[in-house]
Each structure stands twice: as structure tokens, then as C-alpha cells.
């Protein structure tokens, strides 16, 4: 990595604003973001879990070279290529917290790589479970747009690499659950009103029954945190990418309709209670001297609901979303450039959030 | 076992509670468990439909069907990565793209089970059509070759062999 690239990476790791979390895009008051991921592999090269360190590094170099050929134009913006075993473990963890790589991809193994657009809108994991995982992220419900860019990047990689593809069963992936299109489309939604009304599990169980999967904000096991859920497809074979995306969009729209209905009802019938909850959250977040990440996320959800209902004119959704990143334990340490104990982190986290809100005039 | 609460549906949720040092176990159906308020959000979202669990169940039964010892115990083996079918069934991940060909017969029912389909209908790489055509041509030529050999038409067989080499070279991307 050149020193210029290192500087770009450092910028990404220490900034709390991500363009794909700026509150823009369709249904941005409920839908945080959309993601499309394509799994691709090289023909007749063992999948990453069977590759030696040397062979994995050779695959990574090949993909990095392809990325150089694709260039700024192909990715839709400038990119950096990172060997993840050459950067500090803390940096990898911040990439996980920013949803740019998976936890499995942050183990610092030789040959694990990342091609990352400067604005974080596209991130290609190299040698995760598959040789390539092309990811595109967008703010709001914009799966179609994400798919178009991911597919375009995919076309350009294909010109540079020999993909493993079978006429009958499509793109060949390490796990048979991804074979065919190799696509995982996923939408992150914020459902605070459904939670208040105790309706979350009813709605999400229905979503699961039609073959979609629901996970929490930071993956499995974090269900309910911040009332944020990720809804994604499971089936990748026998349906076109367009069908998969349209089906998911349709379901998300229905979930959004339910959430909005309850929000309106709450605001109509329990306005004081809602306002009380929102402004208490604002009060604590803008004044606390010590705060855990769990508490911060809980209050974040209330605060975001207030902004979604236009209760706090000075705050925009993108300002609130930044608090999610500011709250993460590794981000706090990266930002202050030093390892911190849990207690110190709570103090620094409170400080970061306080200053952030003050800079927005609240 | 049926649900202790409604007695109408099978009990699929088992909750253990320790109250004042006494352990109590409840066996409930999903609906009653949800109504009981004892389940956390995380428990409720144990996906009832997960293709990962469908796959593990399927692979588990295939593992049992393999002989425990002897020559057939490992199942077929992939020539590129060396993975055996037993290895795959144990970890649920294949070793390389060639495995799909080697284990084709066993993977097809698996794919139908987890995806409800065994045929891709989405995007294809731009170069895929040409390559597929060449692969089909190669298969044809190989059949012709074995026919020629069994007919003892050696001159014909030599010609076919040259054609096979040509197509193979093209497939590898370096035309002879």
C-alpha cells in the first residue's frame, strides 16, 4: 500500500460519516441502507479455505491487478487495495464495525484482501469464503441501483479473470447455499414503532416464512439491538437476480408500511410519551459523561425515531446515523489512536457523541 | 410431545426456568411460546426456514449413508483439490469449482432441496456461451474418439485426438 493509500484508509477508519448511511434514497426515514453482494470464484483454483498462504496471496494479487485494470471509471470512484494481514488488527475490526467486511474476514490471514472505494460505496472482499465477494452499498431502499453497479463491476472483473461458472447451475461458490446467481441482497431497516407496539416478532416471523432471513444490526445474535434489522434473500438458484431483488423490495415496502402506520398511530395517540422518550434520549446523549455502547445504541434508536418524525429540526438522519459508528468500541480506540479499557472507552464515547451533537447545534 | 398449553400443536420450544432454586421445564408450541412472553427476540428469530439448516440435515443423512470404513467410506474424490465427498458432507463447503462436476449426482438433490431448483436462470458471464459451446464440442469429440477406437478406426481416431487437443487449448485461452 502506498503512503497515499494508507492516508485514504486512515481517513475512512476515523470518519463516522459514510455516504451510504446519509439518510438519502427511497424510504430513507425507515430504510437505513441497501446492499447487494455477489459471490464469485476462479475456475479450478481451490476455494480460500483450502488455499495455502502463498496461493491465497497469489489469488489476491491477481484480483488486485484486475482492480487496477478496472480503474476508477469501472468502480464508479477511486479505490484502494488493502492486504488485510498487513494492517493492524484494530483497523480490521473498525472495517467490520463499518459493515465493510465480515468478522470472518478480519482474522489477519495472509491473502485476505479488500478493494475499497474511497467513499465506501463498493467493497470487494478477496478470499473471504469465496475468492471474490463484490459488495455495493447504497443509502435507502435502492437495491436496483446497487445491483446495477455490482453487476457492472462483476462484468469488468470477468474480463480480467477466469470465473468458475457452469451453464446449468450458474456461478460456482464455496457453499452450495450461494450457488447460481451468488447474490445476497440485503436491506437494513429501523423499526422502533413496531418494537414499542410489540409487533416486531409478528412482522419479522411473517417475513421469514416467505423464505427471507432476518438478522440483527451486527449479524446473527444481535437481533433487536437499536431496533435495526437486516432482511435478506436466502435462495440464489432458480430465480433471476431481478426477481430476487424485486421480491425483497416488495416485502421491505410492506414492512415499512406497517412501521409507518404504527408510528402515525403512536404520534397521534401518545404524542407526549413519544416526545418524552425522544428528548430524554437526546438529553442523555448530549450530556452524558460516560456511556456504554449498548446504552448508546438504545438511545440512538429513540433519537432517530424523533428525527424521522421531524421533532428535532436541527438534526438530520445522517447526523444521527453517525452516532452508530461513533459508539463502536474499536472505532473509539482508532479515533483516539490508543488502546482503551472498557471504562475509558465509555468516557471517550460519551465525549465523541457529545461533541458531535454540539457541532450540530443540539 | 404436544404443547402443554394448547395441546393442539407439537411442542417445539422447551423453556427451562429456575424460580426460587426450583427448575421448571415448559414444553410449548411456537405460538404459545411467543404468547408466553418468555422468549427473547433472539430466540424468536431462530429462522424457522433456513437453508443452512436444510443443508445440514441433508448432509447429515448423506454422511450416515456412506459406509463407515472400507474403500467407499470417503466417497468420490476431486482431482483438483483432493476433497472427498465425506469431507464436504462434514464441513458443508466444497473445495473448488471442479467439485461440482465430481459430486454432481449427489449435489443435484441437495440443490433441489435447499433452493427448490437445480437450474440457474440469472446472469451469465459474457464469455460463458462460447466456452460452454466448446465444452459440449469436447464431450462430443470424446465420444466419437471412443467409438472410433472400439471400431479400430485408428486413422480416424488420430484425427479426432488432434481436434480434441485444439479445442482444449482454445478453452485454456491459448489457441494452438
Contacts between the chains, C-beta under 8 A, distances in Angstrom:
chain1	res1	chain2	res2	distance
A	41	B	97	5.8
A	42	B	97	7.8
A	43	B	97	5.5
A	44	B	80	5.5
A	44	B	96	6.4
A	44	B	97	6.2
A	44	B	98	5.8
A	45	B	96	6.5
A	45	B	97	7.8
A	46	B	80	7.2
A	46	B	81	4.4
A	46	B	95	5.7
A	46	B	96	4.6
A	47	B	81	7.7
A	47	B	93	6.9
A	47	B	94	6.6
A	47	B	95	6.2
A	47	B	96	5.8
A	49	B	93	6.1
A	50	B	81	5.5
A	50	B	83	7.3
A	50	B	95	5.1
A	50	B	96	7.2
A	129	B	93	7.4
A	151	B	123	6.7
A	154	B	123	7.9
A	155	B	126	6.8
A	158	B	125	4.8
A	158	B	126	6.6
A	158	B	127	7.0
A	159	B	126	7.9
A	162	B	173	7.5
A	163	B	125	5.4
A	164	B	96	7.9
A	164	B	97	3.2
A	165	B	124	7.0
A	165	B	125	5.4
A	165	B	128	5.4
A	165	B	131	8.0
A	166	B	97	7.9
A	166	B	100	6.2
A	166	B	101	8.0
A	166	B	120	7.6
A	167	B	124	7.9
A	167	B	128	7.0
A	167	B	132	4.5
A	167	B	135	7.9
A	168	B	118	7.6
A	168	B	119	6.1
A	168	B	120	6.6
A	169	B	100	6.7
A	169	B	111	6.8
A	169	B	118	6.6
A	169	B	119	7.1
A	169	B	120	5.3
A	170	B	120	3.0
A	170	B	122	6.4
A	170	B	124	7.6
A	171	B	120	7.7
A	172	B	94	8.0
A	172	B	97	4.2
A	172	B	100	5.3
A	174	B	93	5.0
A	174	B	94	6.0
A	175	B	92	6.4
A	175	B	93	5.3
A	175	B	94	7.5
A	176	B	55	6.7
A	176	B	92	7.9
A	176	B	94	7.0
A	176	B	107	6.5
A	176	B	110	6.0
A	176	B	111	6.2
A	176	B	114	6.8
A	177	B	51	5.2
A	177	B	52	6.2
A	177	B	55	6.1
A	177	B	114	6.2
A	179	B	100	7.7
A	179	B	111	6.8
A	179	B	115	7.8
A	179	B	120	7.9
A	180	B	115	6.8
A	180	B	117	7.9
A	180	B	120	4.6
A	180	B	122	6.5
A	181	B	120	7.1
A	181	B	122	4.0
A	181	B	123	6.6
A	183	B	122	7.4
A	200	B	41	6.9
A	201	B	34	6.4
A	201	B	41	6.6
A	201	B	44	4.4
A	201	B	45	7.5
A	204	B	44	7.8
A	204	B	45	6.4
A	205	B	34	7.9
A	205	B	44	6.9
A	205	B	45	7.9
A	205	B	48	7.5
A	208	B	45	7.3
A	208	B	47	5.2
A	208	B	48	6.0
A	208	B	49	5.9
A	209	B	48	6.9
A	209	B	49	6.5
A	211	B	49	6.0
A	213	B	47	5.5
A	213	B	50	6.6
A	214	B	45	5.5
A	214	B	47	7.2
A	215	B	45	7.9
A	216	B	42	7.8
A	221	B	42	6.5
A	223	B	41	4.8
A	223	B	42	4.7
A	223	B	44	8.0
A	223	B	45	4.9
A	224	B	40	7.8
A	224	B	41	3.8
A	224	B	42	6.9
A	234	B	49	7.7
A	234	B	50	7.2
A	234	B	51	4.7
A	235	B	51	6.9
A	235	B	114	8.0
A	235	B	115	5.1
A	235	B	116	6.8
A	235	B	117	7.9
A	236	B	115	6.7
A	237	B	111	6.1
A	237	B	115	3.9
A	237	B	117	5.2
A	237	B	118	7.2
A	237	B	119	7.5
A	237	B	120	6.0
A	238	B	115	5.5
A	238	B	116	6.2
A	238	B	117	2.5
A	238	B	118	7.6
A	238	B	119	6.1
A	238	B	120	7.4
A	238	B	121	6.3
A	239	B	117	7.7
A	239	B	121	6.8
A	239	B	122	7.2
A	240	B	121	5.4
A	240	B	122	4.5
A	240	B	123	7.7
A	241	B	122	4.9
A	241	B	123	5.9
